[in-house]
Amino acid sequence: MEKREQMKNTLRLTIDTFQDKLFCLSRDIWSSPELAYNEKRAHDRLVRFFSEEEVWTVESHYKLATAFRATWGPFGGREGDRVLNVGFLCEYDALPGIGHACGHNLIAEVGAAAALGLKGALENHSDLSVRVKVTVVGTPAEEDGGGKIDLIMAGAFSDTDLVFMAHPAQQDASFLPCVALTDVTVKYHGKASHASAYPWEGVNALDAAVLAYNNLSVLRQQLKPDWRLHGIIKHGGVKPNIIPAYTELEFYLRTPLTKDLCDLKARAEACFRAAAVATGCQVEITYPNHAYSNILPNATLINLYENNGKALGIQFQEEANFAGSTDFGNLSFVVPGIHPFFYICSEAMNHTEEYTEAAGAEQAQLYTLRTAKALAMTAVDVLCCPDLLMQVREDFTRAKLRQEK
């Protein structure tokens, strides 16, 4: 226990020594917001950040154009022992129009800081019984597309044993039940005609879109309270005196558990198809992006994180609600991990202009680095205690079985 506390103290001091560089990193990403799969400047900035430390092995454009990987180690244990690979994730994509309104610049900072802290703790305590490698993975396109899912499919996490990240919010929470998500694009094809001279010659694709929208609105009454569907009409026609020949909608479908998405998808598709039948239009229904899974909780990691957070002064909410989604959910079914949320000294809500300002403010730094310390301290607990590592793996297996029933 004494060695573990010494390592935690070392990592806290290590993160403190990097605080100015970390804030500069975060501000640089915040100042140049980039959308999913196009985070070129953020990618380059993070690659440069780790390359400047020299002891990190850095791979730019790692399996995706704007992903990267930085590794340090292995360290400790005995030569030939199995290496325990501890992963920290950085996100850095922004939102269209309002920049870093979800604070992904702070996610990148937390991931970098926690990795630096854990490295500092390990290299100052070489008598650790387990052989450890620290890995940082830059994961683009969380807001749209699912970069982590692309990386999973490319084998980026095949040798990872544990994975850590944290997300800014309005409160500190060791776990929030992020929900499963799929997005659907619906296109109606009708027939154009003059809307006043001979409307009977047309087939109105806008009528189909409006009917579909209303069908889904009516469907909500029969949905479970924690199921969600919401969307927009992206294209509704070109001119009032032309019967629209083409319309397009985009909807998000969400359920608490991934296995329930199939049911909601079937109900939504029935609404889309009914609108086509009623108007005589043709309909295309596609799912252009990866579906996001709900986050698989890991009780042992959650408890350890809470204990470490409280030691640093974090006050966790007793009850916290959240209905957002993340591609970390998919990764949580592949590798044991944790995805806590953290307060950033603002009551503003995510995905608002006010939150964009808060994510770039210096006031957020205390809370951001405190979260990074709690993550790294949680990793130390697991690395120093084989029984805890076994519990983490058992929790992972049990949670997957419960979700799949």
Rosetta blueprint (number, residue, H / E / L):
1 M L
2 E H
3 K H
4 R H
5 E H
6 Q H
7 M H
8 K H
9 N H
10 T H
11 L H
12 R H
13 L H
14 T H
15 I H
16 D H
17 T H
18 F L
19 Q H
20 D H
21 K H
22 L H
23 F H
24 C H
25 L H
26 S H
27 R H
28 D H
29 I H
30 W H
31 S H
32 S L
33 P L
34 E L
35 L L
36 A L
37 Y L
38 N L
39 E L
40 K H
41 R H
42 A H
43 H H
44 D H
45 R H
46 L H
47 V H
48 R H
49 F H
50 F H
51 S H
52 E L
53 E L
54 E L
55 V L
56 W L
57 T E
58 V E
59 E E
60 S L
61 H L
62 Y L
63 K L
64 L L
65 A L
66 T L
67 A L
68 F E
69 R E
70 A E
71 T E
72 W E
73 G E
74 P E
75 F E
76 G L
77 G L
78 R L
79 E L
80 G L
81 D L
82 R L
83 V E
84 L E
85 N E
86 V E
87 G E
88 F E
89 L E
90 C E
91 E L
92 Y L
93 D L
94 A L
95 L E
96 P L
97 G L
98 I L
99 G E
100 H L
101 A L
102 C L
103 G L
104 H H
105 N H
106 L H
107 I H
108 A H
109 E H
110 V H
111 G H
112 A H
113 A H
114 A H
115 A H
116 L H
117 G H
118 L H
119 K H
120 G H
121 A H
122 L H
123 E H
124 N L
125 H L
126 S L
127 D L
128 L L
129 S L
130 V L
131 R E
132 V E
133 K E
134 V E
135 T E
136 V E
137 V E
138 G E
139 T L
140 P L
141 A L
142 E L
143 E L
144 D L
145 G L
146 G L
147 G H
148 K H
149 I H
150 D H
151 L H
152 I H
153 M H
154 A L
155 G L
156 A L
157 F L
158 S L
159 D L
160 T L
161 D L
162 L E
163 V E
164 F E
165 M L
166 A L
167 H E
168 P E
169 A E
170 Q L
171 Q L
172 D L
173 A E
174 S L
175 F L
176 L L
177 P L
178 C L
179 V L
180 A E
181 L E
182 T E
183 D E
184 V E
185 T E
186 V E
187 K E
188 Y E
189 H E
190 G L
191 K E
192 A L
193 S L
194 H E
195 A L
196 S L
197 A L
198 Y L
199 P H
200 W H
201 E H
202 G L
203 V E
204 N L
205 A H
206 L H
207 D H
208 A H
209 A H
210 V H
211 L H
212 A H
213 Y H
214 N H
215 N H
216 L H
217 S H
218 V H
219 L H
220 R H
221 Q H
222 Q H
223 L L
224 K L
225 P L
226 D L
227 W L
228 R E
229 L E
230 H E
231 G E
232 I E
233 I E
234 K E
235 H E
236 G L
237 G L
238 V L
239 K L
240 P L
241 N L
242 I E
243 I L
244 P L
245 A L
246 Y E
247 T E
248 E E
249 L E
250 E E
251 F E
252 Y E
253 L E
254 R E
255 T E
256 P L
257 L L
258 T H
259 K H
260 D H
261 L H
262 C H
263 D H
264 L H
265 K H
266 A H
267 R H
268 A H
269 E H
270 A H
271 C H
272 F H
273 R H
274 A H
275 A H
276 A H
277 V H
278 A H
279 T H
280 G L
281 C L
282 Q E
283 V E
284 E E
285 I E
286 T E
287 Y L
288 P L
289 N L
290 H L
291 A L
292 Y E
293 S L
294 N L
295 I L
296 L L
297 P L
298 N L
299 A H
300 T H
301 L H
302 I H
303 N H
304 L H
305 Y H
306 E H
307 N H
308 N H
309 G H
310 K H
311 A H
312 L L
313 G L
314 I L
315 Q L
316 F L
317 Q L
318 E L
319 E L
320 A L
321 N L
322 F L
323 A L
324 G L
325 S L
326 T L
327 D L
328 F H
329 G H
330 N H
331 L H
332 S H
333 F L
334 V L
335 V L
336 P L
337 G E
338 I E
339 H L
340 P L
341 F E
342 F E
343 Y E
344 I L
345 C L
346 S L
347 E L
348 A L
349 M L
350 N L
351 H L
352 T L
353 E H
354 E H
355 Y H
356 T H
357 E H
358 A H
359 A H
360 G H
361 A L
362 E H
363 Q H
364 A H
365 Q H
366 L H
367 Y H
368 T H
369 L H
370 R H
371 T H
372 A H
373 K H
374 A H
375 L H
376 A H
377 M H
378 T H
379 A H
380 V H
381 D H
382 V H
383 L H
384 C H
385 C L
386 P H
387 D H
388 L H
389 L H
390 M H
391 Q H
392 V H
393 R H
394 E H
395 D H
396 F H
397 T H
398 R H
399 A H
400 K H
401 L H
402 R H
403 Q H
404 E H
405 K L
